Amino acid sequence: MAERSSWAEQLEQVRRMRQWVLDAEHILDGSWAKPGEGVSNEKVGRRFDRWRKTLARCLPDTILSPLEQECLAQFLQVLSNLRPYLIQCYDRQAVPRTNNELERSIRGLKTQYRRISGRKNWNN
């Protein structure tokens, strides 16, 4: 029991950091929009930028541990760098939001090739 209690603070830090990622996903997936309301690059961009600024205000906060501050700074830097690429698929129907379909088709090809060739690695 003593071991578990020593990890409680670390577990809470991980939960807080995980919530940052889940919040970003929620904004980018557009599920916050009301039924019938269109999701556009502009709407998602505004909401995303507002959320990033809110997170950035937490950086100098003393509530966060030094590790959390470092992770948050890195997370915000990555989001700032990727922002133009994350917010461009909502106004264009031809651009999928994720590449899951492509990944599934590649996996299917790899599996089929491995069955045919009998090899574990399909690149050989």
Secondary structure in CASP SS format (residue, H / E / C, confidence):
PFRMAT SS
TARGET T0000
AUTHOR 0000-0000-0000
METHOD secondary structure of the structure
MODEL  1
M C 1.00
A H 1.00
E H 1.00
R H 1.00
S H 1.00
S H 1.00
W C 1.00
A H 1.00
E H 1.00
Q H 1.00
L H 1.00
E H 1.00
Q H 1.00
V H 1.00
R H 1.00
R H 1.00
M H 1.00
R H 1.00
Q H 1.00
W H 1.00
V H 1.00
L H 1.00
D H 1.00
A H 1.00
E H 1.00
H H 1.00
I H 1.00
L H 1.00
D H 1.00
G C 1.00
S C 1.00
W C 1.00
A C 1.00
K C 1.00
P C 1.00
G C 1.00
E C 1.00
G C 1.00
V C 1.00
S C 1.00
N H 1.00
E H 1.00
K H 1.00
V H 1.00
G H 1.00
R H 1.00
R H 1.00
F H 1.00
D H 1.00
R H 1.00
W H 1.00
R H 1.00
K H 1.00
T H 1.00
L H 1.00
A H 1.00
R H 1.00
C C 1.00
L C 1.00
P C 1.00
D C 1.00
T C 1.00
I C 1.00
L C 1.00
S C 1.00
P H 1.00
L H 1.00
E H 1.00
Q H 1.00
E H 1.00
C H 1.00
L H 1.00
A H 1.00
Q H 1.00
F H 1.00
L H 1.00
Q H 1.00
V H 1.00
L H 1.00
S H 1.00
N H 1.00
L H 1.00
R H 1.00
P H 1.00
Y H 1.00
L H 1.00
I C 1.00
Q C 1.00
C C 1.00
Y C 1.00
D C 1.00
R C 1.00
Q C 1.00
A C 1.00
V C 1.00
P C 1.00
R C 1.00
T C 1.00
N C 1.00
N H 1.00
E H 1.00
L H 1.00
E H 1.00
R H 1.00
S H 1.00
I H 1.00
R H 1.00
G H 1.00
L H 1.00
K H 1.00
T H 1.00
Q H 1.00
Y H 1.00
R H 1.00
R H 1.00
I H 1.00
S H 1.00
G C 1.00
R C 1.00
K C 1.00
N C 1.00
W C 1.00
N C 1.00
N C 1.00
END
